[in-house]
Amino acid sequence: MRSRTTDDTVDSGNHPDRTQELRSAIDRTGYYPEVVADGVVGSVGGEPVVSFYVHHEPTIERDEVRRHITVVALTPTRMILAHTDEHGGDDLLPEPYTSTSTEAISLSAIRSVVVTRMVANPTSGPSRPAEAVLTIGWGGVGRLDLEPAGCSDPECDAVHGYTGVLASDDFSLRVSAAADGVDAVEGMLAFADSLSARTRGQ
């Protein structure tokens, strides 16, 4: 599993175009680079790419191992999210094929950027995170967690309905140093910092 990232964390009026760096990172994965790049570049729509993260991983489908790649790119105005999967033939497409799904989200629509860092042996002092999870919400997908509501009276047996939390959970990616490498974890955290800076005050 390989991940590539680059970012410009300074949120200024100048937006260096990192499209070529993104293309090079896609090429290095060796995973249908022409197909992946075509989907990403089409969604970018000619804007400069100011930050990106590429994550390549296998997935298990029944008794077969198939690969999956996720590309997240930032432009001055949008976040581009692209997933490419490979599939065996089926009734409609007899030959093996890939599917690429892309979504372009306005930076002003992003409601939350949640970063979770897991650090081993925290009592030994500062160290690199062993794992990290990036969750981005923009209201496309909501998750409602409910539980029975109660009151402070231990003798009360009335029904108080339910209470819960509505969370935005549109995109989530977990990266570990053991599986993906230390650079992959740090790269995702750098991308998260860049995204957080660009959604500040949106």
Secondary structure, 3 states (H helix, E strand, C coil): CEEEEEECCCCCCCCCCCHHHHHHHHHHHCCCHHHHHHHHHHHHCCCCCCEEEEEEEEEEECCEEEEEEEEEEECCCEEEEEEEEEECCCCCCCCCEEEEEEEEEEHHHCCEEEEEEECCCHHHCCCCCCEEEEEEECCCCEEEEEEECCCCCCCCCCCCCEEEEEEECCEEEEEEHHHHCHHHHHHHHHHHHHHHHHCCCC
